[in-house]
Amino acid sequence: MKKLLLLLLLASTGLQAQFWTEATPQQAENSKVLTRTSTPEKQTYFQLDLNGIKAALGNAPMRGSATSPVIIPFPDGNGVIQNFRMFEAPVLSPVLAAKYPTIKSYVGQGIENPSTTIRISITLFGLHAMILAPNNGTSYIDPYSKQGNYYISYNRQGLTSSREFHCLVQPPNEPELRITSPPTTMDNGIFRTYRFAMACTVEYSAFHIAQAGLEDGTIEEQRAAVLAAMATTIARLNTMYERDLSMSFQLVDNNDQLIFIGEDNFDNEDVGSMIGQGTIEMNNIIGFDNYDIGHTVGTSGGGLGGGSPCTDGKAVGATGTGAPVGDPFDIDYVAHEVGHQFGAAHTFNNSCGGNVDTNWSYEPGSGSSIMAYAGICDPNVQSNSDAQFFAGSVAQIRARINGEANCAVQTSNNNDTPVPNAGLDYVIPNGTAFILTGSATDSTPSALTYTWEQYDRQITEQPPTQDATEGPNFRIQVITDTPVRYCPRLSDVLNNNLASVWEVISNFGREYNFAFTVRDNNLNGGESATDFMKVTASATAGPFVVLAPNSAVTWQASSNKTVTWDVAGTTANGVNTPYVDILLSTNGGLNFNTIIASEVPNDGSETILVPNIPGTANRIMVRGHNNIFYDVSNQNFAITPAGSTFDITSANQNISVCQGQQAIYTLNYQELNGFNAVTSLSLSGLPIGTDAFFSSNSVEDNGTVTLTISGTTAATPGLYPITVTGTSGSIVKTVTVYFNLLNAQFEGTTLVSPQDNADVVSTSTPLNWTADATADRYVVDIATDPGMANSIENILVFTNSYTPQNLEEGIHYYWMVTPQNASCEGAASEIREFTTGVTDCSVFESADVPVAIPEDTSETVTSTLTVTENFQITDLTVSVNIPHAWVGDLWATLIGPDGTAVQLFAQECWDGDDVVATFSDDGTEQACGSPIALSGTLRPDEPLAAFDNHASAGTWTLQVFDEFAQDGGSIEAWSLNLCQLESALAVDQQSVGTVTLYPNPNSGSFTLRMDQASAANYTARIFDVRGRLIFQKELSSTGGMLQEEINVQASGGMYLLELQSGNSKTVKKFVIR
């Protein structure tokens, strides 16, 4: 008991560093070395007290516990010891773990840096650890000797390996999943666990049996050795999948029965065959219903992934390499193929033997993320993959998880998703470096990390060039603990290189799109989310460059010097940046923490006071104020100490005021190196008619002086540089402040559209007004009362148009606009009124069905639908029923009466059967299911909004192209739900009788009543405000009173009930609360 208490004390205080003893390479080499497929360029050798660390870890609580008393040190990739709070996190099911109790897995959170996490496995092979640390990427601890006493720690960046791996196939192309608003997120607080079945070939088993030295062992011993290797692979997979996607894998209860020793039914050299063979073995041995995802491993040099977990294709995954062990096998290969099984496509831009997926080719070259081909096909960004998923891959996997792969065990971990903010879109000069800065919040305590990834997928020359006007120019960088990224790397800019191999600034106008992802690194299941922004490089502005100082000059501290730069059209041409900031680095550009001048005119020249910071490693940065572009001086320059003198600087260098207001500047006065004299203050450059005074006209002690400029009512608006001069004997110093006097004489704005008292206004109609020449911004007020007291929106905009975000249908609104500039406000416009219309939708069914899709020819078939009612379409959905084997053969297109064509889907779901779905722009991403391949309400490949504002009347056509002469089917049925906007008054007009709904509002359960119903059949339909049909019921009346209880499951909001009999109908509004 005393020994246990001592061990717990050591484990909880981090004093057990004696577990690790640094060793020499010679000591390690004298042991019997394990076979490796990869060799780090640099590693640190250690001896490990394995029994001691096992005993300490034996006291670790299960993951999910509030805390853990067990704190254990591990060396990072540089050999530096770091402490981690440890929890047990099994990768074997409880049944399998009970059978093999020596196979253990743990996770840990960094003590010194909580954003650093560790995953370790302890098996008969010893200890394996994988550490994920921001800024440094991934590091490993691996056994080095077969005896298990020597270990190496190393960084993944320094890893080299023989790259003979080929991913032979990929999942079929799926439409782009760029989701821009709101930020892409996973389910808050949900952790998913999938039952993982891993089968292996005899060759895989033989490799690990030899590694364990068990060639003469019993079958049970050999099987345990192979299972230990599988468990290590699963643990490393979980490291990324848990952090990025809050999902985990556990080997199934009887996975040991899928370990083949001596003989098997696999073709080890053909991963394509292994997939089918693995599926058969898994289904026969453990049963189809007893696993969620299956994967077969061998020793061939290839991999394949497809199908989907939780479906008939759940075991469509296989991986092999000559030595199936270590980081390249686990991360580059197995994690990659499992990613394919969850719907993630290749992300590289290279052709790579035709394996490029042009819908997802966001990474330059062969890429560096898990779903790329790092080191496999030239030109290569790096030799091995980084242990992180690209934002687009996360989006694909999430879509699959929320679709057909939604069979995992779900556990609440009470972890909220962080909220990222990528910031504004910017226009910058071409040929110019820029800085991306994001932010994030998280309601759950966490250690946030960040990535900025370019999100442009056009196929372009690789490596990227400065001539590129599209496609990826910037590689993915490792995850960091700062939300800032320099493009290109700041180190490249400091070396005057804007075109390093994988970080390239284009010299032409173009767009750069970026995904900003934040991760919370929660050990109980990490949440991540992504926000998007765009940088537009102007074709007519740039490059923006610092001109001086650009050589190894020497400046004396406290002297006035001039910084110059090439404005390069950045005050106009869409960049529109009238001011710049000037900053100083005193450490060769590692950071720019000293502000020399703030918000000074972007006119190419500024006189500055050299800071009193002597040194030889100084650089100047000139950056667009309230923009992201910048340049730095070309060389380090020196600052020598100041003499006996004084400094005058301004704490608020640029002040904007409205005519009639005054500006007050604060001037800082400092005496240096024994200076002791009176300094007189004067100024020049005042606007005509204004007054100015100092709080003191002379100073002789350190402190502040204020400068006040007043009498501005009649002065001419403009930007005035005011030069403040300090004179003491022969010493003269100047500082320039800027007085921006703004015009208070507004012309006023006139509201243009909608017209006053307009009816049937769309909730997405923009509000437009005339521009005021004096204004550079406007305040838009929208309310539901003419007194503007019940405001629904009050927003500041910078153009003379705004599209409201909070309008509802069938409501009277009032609006006005107030012009402003930076400091002044004009008179508000008149108040106008408009009324939003109400959506009225009608369903039209095709009578031209069924239409056969022949199975013996590749053919295009069509079915038509004629609409006789003519109105302007505001929304449209199309429902189809197309029974067909192998849906991946089909392309479906809707063609309007005027020839407008929209592709609904194309070659989706590979070998899945049948399409019974509604296509809507508000639908979810297309995800394949079973037994029906495409079902539910789905987003089409192209937006149906293409039909908005088109006429409804005429012949509509559903066109289906069957690409292969096999597997026939039919267009069994299809219909259109066409919506129009009607007056709110017209919606309640009666045409079939007096209809009453009560109660109204209600909870979804209410009574429909018509006192004078005709003897007829009626159809009751309920639509949401977007016109989507959510309920339908057939009613019948023999005359007199018709009464029916309606129950509809729907979220809160306004809905429309349509009661139709023949060509007559009544539409009633009601509200669900």
Order of alpha helices (4+ residues) and beta strands (2+ residues): alpha-beta-alpha-beta-beta-alpha-beta-beta-alpha-beta-beta-beta-beta-beta-beta-beta-beta-beta-alpha-alpha-beta-alpha-beta-beta-beta-alpha-alpha-beta-beta-beta-beta-beta-beta-beta-alpha-beta-beta-beta-beta-beta-beta-beta-beta-beta-beta-beta-beta-beta-beta-beta-beta-beta-beta-beta-beta-beta-beta-beta-beta-beta-beta-beta-beta-beta-beta-beta-beta-beta-beta-beta-beta-beta-beta-beta-beta-beta-alpha-beta-beta-beta-beta-beta
